[in-house]
Amino acid sequence: MTLSKAPSISTLRQAFKMVTSTNDSLFNQYADDPRVGVQRLIQATHQRLAKLAVEKRAFKQRFFYEQQARQKGYQCIAGIDEVGRGPLAGPVVSCAIVLPADFDVIEVNDSKQLSDHQRETLYPQILNEAVSVGIGVVSNQQIDQLNIYQATRVAMLTAVKQLQVHPDQLLIDAMQIDSPIPQLKLIHGDAKSVSIGAASIVAKVFRDHLMQTYDVMYPGYGFTHNAGYGTKAHLQGLDSLGPCPIHRQTFAPVSNYFN
């Protein structure tokens, strides 16, 4: 009689990667396997599932305001956020986004809590699942004319108007806009609402890509790496080259070049 050979740890590693429940039969099947590597694999899988459970609970909590709005009878809920209020150069960008009720990309969170790689990975997933996405871009010239607060409100309103659906409830990160649509202002909303978090990611990646293009047009300031914020390299570029057409003339120290 020939005994079947136990699968290699490498083979089991691939199998355990597919496990999504602590009730999976693989746990019982290899619970008594004497190999240390297999027992470590089982332990690591339990840890992965425990972490996933925590992430799913947190994701569900971030859907609270969307679910609350639906319970009140609202059907089309848009999350709104902006990026680019603080830089010395470039526009302020806002995103308004309507997500489906069954949206399930659990990694979506406040863009500031994510790495560049995570944001770039989530960006196409969000766009693929979203019901509608609107982008509002307000230039540095408009920022200088309006001030950054009012420019941000304009960008947000523009983003809402760019939606191809008509929202009946707005969830906005720490702002209110001139719109008749009912709106809920949430402080740190990008960490409290999945819709606002998704909007923060889309706005951030959209603006980062825009600043990368500007870096090609106006080299020497490091826009690809600093997105227009006042880093050492950016300030050195200002000292060497002076302001370029996308610099905000009302923001110090850029304003010093115009006095």
Rosetta silent file (secondary structure, phi, psi, omega in degrees, C-alpha in Angstrom):
SEQUENCE: MTLSKAPSISTLRQAFKMVTSTNDSLFNQYADDPRVGVQRLIQATHQRLAKLAVEKRAFKQRFFYEQQARQKGYQCIAGIDEVGRGPLAGPVVSCAIVLPADFDVIEVNDSKQLSDHQRETLYPQILNEAVSVGIGVVSNQQIDQLNIYQATRVAMLTAVKQLQVHPDQLLIDAMQIDSPIPQLKLIHGDAKSVSIGAASIVAKVFRDHLMQTYDVMYPGYGFTHNAGYGTKAHLQGLDSLGPCPIHRQTFAPVSNYFN
SCORE:     score description
SCORE:     0.000 S_00000001
   1 L     0.000  131.020 -178.737    0.000    0.000    0.000 S_00000001
   2 L  -101.182  122.634  178.815    1.371    3.421   -1.029 S_00000001
   3 L   -80.963  138.265  178.652    0.722    6.314    1.321 S_00000001
   4 L   -70.714  140.259 -178.292   -0.086    9.658   -0.310 S_00000001
   5 L   -77.779  135.314  178.976    2.570   12.247    0.238 S_00000001
   6 L   -64.475  141.537  179.360    1.599   15.242    2.378 S_00000001
   7 L   -62.428  149.438 -179.591    1.436   18.492    0.390 S_00000001
   8 L   -68.783  161.176  177.879    4.417   20.770    0.691 S_00000001
   9 H   -63.073  -35.087  178.037    4.305   23.865    2.892 S_00000001
  10 H   -62.176  -41.119  178.126    4.573   25.957   -0.270 S_00000001
  11 H   -66.606  -42.830  179.443    1.427   24.295   -1.636 S_00000001
  12 H   -65.673  -34.597  179.480   -0.384   24.743    1.674 S_00000001
  13 H   -59.301  -42.174  177.998    0.638   28.386    1.808 S_00000001
  14 H   -66.778  -36.966  179.941   -1.241   28.981   -1.439 S_00000001
  15 H   -67.532  -43.394 -178.436   -4.236   27.039   -0.130 S_00000001
  16 H   -70.373  -23.034  175.758   -4.394   28.956    3.148 S_00000001
  17 H   -62.500  -26.662 -177.215   -4.207   32.256    1.238 S_00000001
  18 L   -87.540   -6.181 -177.221   -7.655   31.413   -0.120 S_00000001
  19 L   -72.276  130.828 -179.365   -9.156   30.786    3.330 S_00000001
  20 L  -122.166    0.898 -178.012  -11.792   33.374    4.291 S_00000001
  21 L  -142.822  145.164  177.564  -13.367   31.748    7.357 S_00000001
  22 L   -70.129  -10.601  178.388  -12.150   30.276   10.627 S_00000001
  23 L   -91.151    3.612 -178.866  -14.532   27.360    9.933 S_00000001
  24 L   -59.748  138.722 -176.346  -12.601   26.300    6.844 S_00000001
  25 H   -64.609  -19.439  179.550  -11.908   22.545    6.840 S_00000001
  26 H   -60.318  -34.144 -179.125   -8.195   23.138    6.215 S_00000001
  27 H   -62.156  -47.019  178.900   -7.732   24.101    9.868 S_00000001
  28 H   -69.143  -37.427 -176.163   -9.020   20.744   11.123 S_00000001
  29 H   -62.597  -34.257 -175.562   -7.318   18.832    8.341 S_00000001
  30 L  -117.652   15.869 -179.190   -3.843   20.066    9.297 S_00000001
  31 L   -60.472  -33.868 -177.110   -4.345   20.820   12.991 S_00000001
  32 L  -103.200   11.027  178.346   -2.171   17.844   13.982 S_00000001
  33 L   -62.239  125.620 -174.826    0.403   18.195   11.235 S_00000001
  34 L   -74.220  -11.313 -176.239    3.788   17.852   13.023 S_00000001
  35 L   -73.249  129.387 -179.522    5.604   20.260   10.735 S_00000001
  36 H   -60.200  -39.347 -178.938    6.485   23.551   12.434 S_00000001
  37 H   -61.719  -36.225  179.383    6.022   25.409    9.174 S_00000001
  38 H   -69.854  -41.835  179.850    2.434   24.191    8.856 S_00000001
  39 H   -65.764  -36.895  175.302    1.568   25.204   12.415 S_00000001
  40 H   -65.291  -37.652  178.812    3.041   28.655   11.815 S_00000001
  41 H   -64.318  -42.038  177.575    0.975   28.888    8.637 S_00000001
  42 H   -62.956  -44.807  179.737   -2.200   28.020   10.562 S_00000001
  43 H   -62.804  -43.558 -179.650   -1.389   30.609   13.225 S_00000001
  44 H   -64.295  -36.329  179.074   -0.644   33.280   10.616 S_00000001
  45 H   -67.770  -40.897  175.607   -3.925   32.547    8.843 S_00000001
  46 H   -60.778  -40.839  179.479   -5.872   32.910   12.096 S_00000001
  47 H   -66.048  -40.325  178.722   -4.128   36.256   12.677 S_00000001
  48 H   -63.315  -43.135 -179.303   -4.933   37.391    9.143 S_00000001
  49 H   -67.846  -35.941  178.045   -8.604   36.490    9.559 S_00000001
  50 H   -65.474  -42.069  177.801   -8.785   38.229   12.939 S_00000001
  51 H   -64.204  -40.743  179.164   -7.317   41.408   11.401 S_00000001
  52 H   -63.472  -39.299  178.684   -9.748   41.137    8.497 S_00000001
  53 H   -62.735  -40.942  177.526  -12.677   40.836   10.905 S_00000001
  54 H   -63.124  -44.122 -179.423  -11.569   44.023   12.681 S_00000001
  55 H   -63.976  -38.162  179.191  -11.250   45.842    9.338 S_00000001
  56 H   -67.291  -39.379  177.808  -14.712   44.697    8.268 S_00000001
  57 H   -64.782  -41.832  179.137  -16.271   45.934   11.515 S_00000001
  58 H   -65.323  -39.684  177.560  -14.542   49.292   11.129 S_00000001
  59 H   -62.002  -43.405  178.644  -15.688   49.511    7.508 S_00000001
  60 H   -61.709  -38.708  177.990  -19.272   48.799    8.581 S_00000001
  61 H   -65.164  -33.834  179.714  -19.042   51.581   11.161 S_00000001
  62 L   -74.900   -5.027  174.392  -17.860   53.983    8.448 S_00000001
  63 L   -96.596    5.916 -174.630  -21.101   53.259    6.594 S_00000001
  64 H   -58.170  -48.529 -174.717  -23.168   54.557    9.545 S_00000001
  65 H   -69.910  -33.708  175.115  -24.032   57.967    8.053 S_00000001
  66 H   -65.803  -43.564  179.432  -24.917   56.483    4.664 S_00000001
  67 H   -67.226  -38.004  177.860  -27.207   53.927    6.316 S_00000001
  68 H   -62.233  -42.122  179.032  -28.730   56.611    8.530 S_00000001
  69 H   -64.153  -40.985  179.364  -29.515   58.718    5.463 S_00000001
  70 H   -66.344  -35.403  177.303  -31.147   55.762    3.713 S_00000001
  71 H   -65.263  -26.209  177.805  -33.270   55.080    6.785 S_00000001
  72 L   -84.724   -1.749  177.031  -34.504   58.677    6.501 S_00000001
  73 L   103.668   -2.364  177.793  -35.568   58.004    2.930 S_00000001
  74 L   -76.300  140.411 -175.576  -32.604   59.401    0.999 S_00000001
  75 L  -112.424  -31.484 -175.383  -31.612   57.236   -1.942 S_00000001
  76 L  -119.873  100.585 -171.762  -28.691   59.004   -3.635 S_00000001
  77 E  -109.854  125.041 -178.353  -26.001   59.975   -1.125 S_00000001
  78 E  -110.848  130.552  172.048  -22.861   61.795   -2.201 S_00000001
  79 E   -94.575  140.409 -174.831  -19.672   62.039   -0.175 S_00000001
  80 E  -133.069  133.935  174.482  -17.557   65.152   -0.776 S_00000001
  81 E  -150.277  167.150 -179.213  -13.967   65.996    0.127 S_00000001
  82 E  -132.854  166.009  174.190  -11.135   68.177   -1.103 S_00000001
  83 E  -146.034  145.148  174.667   -7.377   68.195   -1.278 S_00000001
  84 L   102.601   26.803  177.416   -4.859   70.954   -1.801 S_00000001
  85 L   -76.890  -30.857 -172.429   -5.829   73.715    0.611 S_00000001
  86 L   -94.264  -18.238 -175.930   -2.314   74.104    2.023 S_00000001
  87 L   -63.737  161.096  176.510    0.116   73.944   -0.930 S_00000001
  88 L   -86.199  -13.226 -175.590    1.947   76.957   -2.308 S_00000001
  89 E  -143.919  155.670  176.200    1.197   75.918   -5.881 S_00000001
  90 L    89.577  173.826 -176.514   -1.474   74.233   -7.943 S_00000001
  91 L   -84.131  169.145  164.671   -5.253   74.054   -7.706 S_00000001
  92 E   -96.719  136.296 -174.987   -7.561   72.906   -4.969 S_00000001
  93 E  -122.751  134.379  177.081   -9.392   69.761   -6.087 S_00000001
  94 E  -122.301  151.657  175.156  -12.657   68.363   -4.792 S_00000001
  95 E  -128.013  135.760  168.888  -14.415   65.087   -5.469 S_00000001
  96 E  -115.766  132.147 -174.792  -18.095   64.236   -5.045 S_00000001
  97 E  -139.762  138.479  175.031  -18.877   60.550   -5.243 S_00000001
  98 E  -111.659  119.090 -179.455  -21.977   58.382   -5.048 S_00000001
  99 L  -101.962  150.735  175.133  -21.287   54.804   -3.978 S_00000001
 100 L   -70.071  157.886 -178.359  -23.668   51.855   -4.314 S_00000001
 101 L   -63.582  -25.286 -178.350  -25.288   50.543   -1.139 S_00000001
 102 L  -100.604   20.500  177.293  -23.345   47.276   -1.500 S_00000001
 103 L   -55.158  131.560 -170.712  -19.928   48.942   -1.942 S_00000001
 104 L  -134.715   22.118  176.770  -17.426   46.528   -0.402 S_00000001
 105 L   -83.149   88.722 -167.566  -13.870   47.863   -0.861 S_00000001
 106 L   -68.288  -15.969 -179.511  -13.139   47.683    2.854 S_00000001
 107 L   -75.359  -11.981 -177.541   -9.709   49.317    2.577 S_00000001
 108 L   -65.337  126.416 -177.408  -11.296   52.683    1.718 S_00000001
 109 L  -156.399 -176.673  174.824  -10.540   55.173    4.472 S_00000001
 110 L   -50.793  125.070 -176.199   -9.237   58.689    5.003 S_00000001
 111 H   -58.721  -28.350 -178.735   -6.646   59.172    2.244 S_00000001
 112 H   -69.165  -18.193  179.387   -4.192   60.650    4.760 S_00000001
 113 H   -90.577    1.021 -175.858   -4.063   57.281    6.538 S_00000001
 114 L  -113.657  153.729  176.332   -3.037   55.475    3.364 S_00000001
 115 L   -80.326  166.802  176.263    0.255   55.210    1.520 S_00000001
 116 H   -56.194  -44.340 -178.804    0.739   56.425   -2.048 S_00000001
 117 H   -62.885  -42.555  179.249    0.694   52.823   -3.235 S_00000001
 118 H   -63.367  -43.054  179.148   -2.548   52.070   -1.374 S_00000001
 119 H   -63.374  -43.824 -179.360   -4.245   55.154   -2.810 S_00000001
 120 H   -64.648  -33.522  178.640   -3.105   54.345   -6.340 S_00000001
 121 H   -71.601  -41.418 -177.112   -4.379   50.777   -5.936 S_00000001
 122 H   -75.140  -28.890 -175.227   -7.761   51.855   -4.542 S_00000001
 123 H   -51.147  -55.213 -179.583   -8.298   54.669   -7.063 S_00000001
 124 H   -68.481  -30.386  178.183   -9.365   52.468  -10.030 S_00000001
 125 H   -64.545  -42.808  179.460  -11.355   50.149   -7.744 S_00000001
 126 H   -64.285  -47.688 -179.343  -13.376   53.081   -6.424 S_00000001
 127 H   -61.652  -34.771 -178.751  -13.965   54.515   -9.896 S_00000001
 128 H   -69.249  -35.096 -175.730  -15.025   51.095  -11.158 S_00000001
 129 H   -94.483  -18.738 -175.129  -17.640   50.575   -8.429 S_00000001
 130 L   -64.880  145.942  173.842  -18.913   54.142   -8.016 S_00000001
 131 L   -70.866  -42.766  179.267  -22.364   55.077   -9.300 S_00000001
 132 E  -159.623  148.543  179.176  -21.069   58.511  -10.281 S_00000001
 133 E  -134.078  132.090  174.389  -17.999   60.689   -9.700 S_00000001
 134 E  -122.424  141.389  179.872  -17.662   64.461  -10.064 S_00000001
 135 E  -120.331  133.344  174.148  -14.433   66.480   -9.918 S_00000001
 136 E  -118.153  126.323 -178.584  -14.141   70.187   -9.147 S_00000001
 137 E  -122.172  123.387  177.121  -10.875   72.012   -9.865 S_00000001
 138 E  -117.058  122.591 -171.843  -10.261   75.621   -8.813 S_00000001
 139 L   -70.303  167.294  176.874   -7.056   77.170  -10.155 S_00000001
 140 H   -63.640  -32.928  176.934   -4.397   79.039   -8.240 S_00000001
 141 H   -64.232  -42.186  178.422   -5.577   82.279   -9.892 S_00000001
 142 H   -67.113  -36.739  177.077   -9.100   81.713   -8.568 S_00000001
 143 H   -60.632  -44.014  178.982   -7.695   80.867   -5.137 S_00000001
 144 H   -63.350  -34.224 -178.970   -5.852   84.199   -5.119 S_00000001
 145 H   -76.786  -40.073 -170.967   -9.044   86.017   -6.089 S_00000001
 146 H   -94.468  -33.407 -164.317  -11.455   84.250   -3.720 S_00000001
 147 L    91.883  156.592 -169.024   -9.255   83.053   -0.787 S_00000001
 148 H   -67.577  -33.447 -179.975   -8.690   79.363   -0.146 S_00000001
 149 H   -64.076  -51.391 -179.204  -11.810   78.801    1.970 S_00000001
 150 H   -66.712  -35.716  178.002  -14.205   80.156   -0.633 S_00000001
 151 H   -62.981  -37.449  178.258  -12.249   78.458   -3.434 S_00000001
 152 H   -65.047  -41.535  178.340  -12.692   75.141   -1.645 S_00000001
 153 H   -63.694  -39.397  177.677  -16.441   75.669   -1.404 S_00000001
 154 H   -64.351  -43.049  179.312  -16.565   76.467   -5.124 S_00000001
 155 H   -60.977  -41.023 -179.938  -14.578   73.308   -5.929 S_00000001
 156 H   -66.172  -44.748  179.416  -16.977   71.205   -3.855 S_00000001
 157 H   -63.938  -40.345  176.928  -20.066   72.699   -5.471 S_00000001
 158 H   -60.552  -42.087  179.428  -18.541   72.195   -8.918 S_00000001
 159 H   -61.522  -42.085  178.530  -17.857   68.547   -8.095 S_00000001
 160 H   -62.312  -42.398 -178.966  -21.497   68.027   -7.077 S_00000001
 161 H   -68.241  -21.287  179.055  -22.694   69.630  -10.315 S_00000001
 162 H   -80.684  -12.390  178.573  -20.421   67.291  -12.298 S_00000001
 163 L   -63.671  141.757  179.058  -22.240   64.211  -10.964 S_00000001
 164 L   -88.703    0.857  172.352  -24.338   62.431  -13.591 S_00000001
 165 L  -122.663  161.082 -178.774  -26.947   61.595  -10.951 S_00000001
 166 L  -102.628  106.113 -179.069  -28.798   64.037   -8.717 S_00000001
 167 L   -70.240  148.427  175.851  -27.937   63.400   -5.048 S_00000001
 168 L  -110.449    2.798  174.962  -30.595   63.992   -2.409 S_00000001
 169 E  -153.050  132.722  177.459  -28.134   64.012    0.518 S_00000001
 170 E  -112.492  133.034  171.423  -24.590   65.367    0.775 S_00000001
 171 E  -110.789  116.384 -170.519  -22.029   64.195    3.320 S_00000001
 172 E  -123.172  137.383  178.732  -19.258   66.801    3.444 S_00000001
 173 E   -76.522  101.873  168.017  -15.937   66.846    5.251 S_00000001
 174 L    61.243   21.416 -178.651  -15.996   69.852    7.611 S_00000001
 175 L  -140.253  165.422  166.745  -17.640   72.247    5.145 S_00000001
 176 L  -130.952  146.355 -176.316  -20.987   73.529    3.915 S_00000001
 177 L  -124.417  165.699 -177.971  -21.648   74.653    0.364 S_00000001
 178 L   -81.824   76.029  179.896  -24.175   76.858   -1.422 S_00000001
 179 L  -139.189  142.195  177.016  -26.511   74.089   -2.490 S_00000001
 180 L   -74.892   -9.715 -179.316  -30.204   73.452   -1.770 S_00000001
 181 L   -69.633  132.988  177.172  -29.456   69.752   -1.385 S_00000001
 182 L   -53.817  135.512 -176.257  -29.627   68.610    2.273 S_00000001
 183 E  -137.883  145.590  178.430  -26.098   68.314    3.622 S_00000001
 184 E  -117.847  119.132  178.934  -24.428   66.940    6.704 S_00000001
 185 E   -87.809  121.768 -178.262  -21.147   68.522    7.791 S_00000001
 186 E  -119.140  118.583  174.406  -18.852   65.954    9.416 S_00000001
 187 L   -70.369  131.709 -173.502  -15.645   66.967   11.194 S_00000001
 188 L    56.291   38.344 -176.860  -12.951   64.466   10.147 S_00000001
 189 H   -62.298  -27.887 -178.783  -15.601   63.056    7.843 S_00000001
 190 H   -65.379  -20.711  176.941  -13.035   61.324    5.649 S_00000001
 191 H   -99.288   -8.627 -176.532  -12.351   58.928    8.552 S_00000001
 192 H  -105.759  -22.609 -174.794  -16.030   58.610    9.571 S_00000001
 193 L  -126.813  131.212  177.834  -17.772   58.059    6.238 S_00000001
 194 H   -62.088  -40.320 -178.248  -16.903   55.572    3.500 S_00000001
 195 H   -64.525  -44.806  178.560  -18.277   57.953    0.859 S_00000001
 196 H   -67.516  -39.250  177.156  -16.184   60.894    2.075 S_00000001
 197 H   -60.015  -43.055  177.493  -13.154   58.620    2.436 S_00000001
 198 H   -62.958  -41.344  178.093  -13.573   57.451   -1.152 S_00000001
 199 H   -62.855  -37.961 -179.592  -13.904   61.071   -2.273 S_00000001
 200 H   -65.687  -36.845  179.336  -10.708   61.972   -0.402 S_00000001
 201 H   -68.963  -46.940 -178.754   -8.775   59.211   -2.189 S_00000001
 202 H   -63.294  -44.263  179.536  -10.048   60.133   -5.641 S_00000001
 203 H   -62.537  -42.854 -178.388   -9.382   63.856   -5.091 S_00000001
 204 H   -63.667  -48.568 -178.286   -5.877   63.159   -3.759 S_00000001
 205 H   -67.387  -41.270  178.063   -4.825   60.844   -6.597 S_00000001
 206 H   -58.052  -47.060 -178.503   -6.397   63.097   -9.236 S_00000001
 207 H   -69.054  -38.758  178.238   -4.503   66.116   -7.901 S_00000001
 208 H   -59.101  -43.182  179.242   -1.234   64.174   -7.501 S_00000001
 209 H   -64.364  -38.385  178.481   -1.420   63.155  -11.160 S_00000001
 210 H   -63.039  -42.875 -179.417   -2.127   66.771  -12.112 S_00000001
 211 H   -68.877  -28.539  174.960    0.906   67.976  -10.144 S_00000001
 212 H   -65.700  -37.787  176.233    3.067   65.357  -11.867 S_00000001
 213 H   -65.894  -42.410  178.622    2.051   66.890  -15.188 S_00000001
 214 H   -64.220  -29.723  179.365    2.882   70.354  -13.868 S_00000001
 215 H   -64.770  -33.286  176.703    6.294   69.056  -12.800 S_00000001
 216 H   -71.974  -39.170 -178.658    7.022   68.317  -16.459 S_00000001
 217 H   -72.567  -37.286 -175.866    5.760   71.751  -17.501 S_00000001
 218 L  -129.492   73.876 -178.563    7.539   73.630  -14.709 S_00000001
 219 L   -68.770  158.139  175.108   10.608   71.635  -13.623 S_00000001
 220 L   108.927   -9.479 -179.181   12.785   72.631  -10.728 S_00000001
 221 L  -109.802  -10.823  178.698   10.252   72.751   -7.908 S_00000001
 222 L    74.195   32.532 -175.650    9.785   69.016   -7.323 S_00000001
 223 H   -59.077  -30.283  178.231    5.998   69.049   -7.783 S_00000001
 224 H   -60.744  -35.753 -174.615    5.920   65.281   -8.371 S_00000001
 225 H   -95.317  -26.487 -175.925    7.279   64.695   -4.879 S_00000001
 226 H  -113.535   -4.891  178.627    5.779   67.580   -2.893 S_00000001
 227 L    54.369   23.076  178.155    2.433   68.170   -4.699 S_00000001
 228 L    95.248   -4.526  177.779    3.042   71.899   -4.333 S_00000001
 229 L   -73.473  159.631 -172.478    3.598   71.921   -0.566 S_00000001
 230 L   -81.228   62.112  176.776    6.433   74.038    0.828 S_00000001
 231 L   -75.121  170.967  179.469    9.135   71.421    1.169 S_00000001
 232 H   -58.997  -44.632 -178.947   12.825   72.286    1.291 S_00000001
 233 H   -63.925  -38.727  179.775   13.276   71.324   -2.372 S_00000001
 234 H   -65.530  -45.221 -179.514   10.291   73.428   -3.382 S_00000001
 235 H   -65.940  -35.061  176.100   11.544   76.486   -1.500 S_00000001
 236 H   -64.911  -38.523  176.435   14.996   76.046   -3.020 S_00000001
 237 H   -63.630  -39.547  176.898   13.345   76.001   -6.446 S_00000001
 238 H   -61.556  -44.144  179.777   11.519   79.205   -5.592 S_00000001
 239 H   -62.299  -38.088 -175.888   14.790   80.856   -4.565 S_00000001
 240 H   -81.111  -39.782 -170.152   16.506   79.785   -7.785 S_00000001
 241 H  -110.690  -17.667 -171.284   13.716   80.234  -10.309 S_00000001
 242 L    76.739  177.043 -178.151   11.144   82.487   -8.712 S_00000001
 243 L   -67.533  152.389  174.627    7.429   81.663   -8.925 S_00000001
 244 L  -109.035  176.273 -174.700    5.951   79.821  -11.906 S_00000001
 245 L   -61.555  -17.350 -179.268    2.435   80.278  -13.382 S_00000001
 246 L  -100.630    5.571  177.324    0.786   77.816  -10.973 S_00000001
 247 E   -75.072  146.051  178.857    2.106   79.387   -7.767 S_00000001
 248 L   -86.712  110.723 -172.126   -0.420   81.017   -5.433 S_00000001
 249 L   -69.635  -19.539 -178.822    0.609   84.658   -5.240 S_00000001
 250 L   -92.473   -0.344 -179.280   -1.287   85.293   -1.980 S_00000001
 251 L   -99.880  124.915  174.545    0.464   82.467   -0.113 S_00000001
 252 L   -73.721  143.575    5.796    3.660   83.267    1.795 S_00000001
 253 L   -89.061    4.721  178.690    6.511   82.965    0.998 S_00000001
 254 H   -59.158  -39.179 -177.972    5.396   83.128   -2.670 S_00000001
 255 H   -58.945  -25.345 -179.634    3.764   86.480   -1.921 S_00000001
 256 H   -63.003  -25.595 -178.278    7.195   87.890   -1.025 S_00000001
 257 H   -79.066   -8.659 -177.058    8.159   87.722   -4.712 S_00000001
 258 H  -114.973    2.109  178.995    5.309   90.034   -5.639 S_00000001
 259 L   -92.662    0.000    0.000    5.733   92.708   -2.956 S_00000001
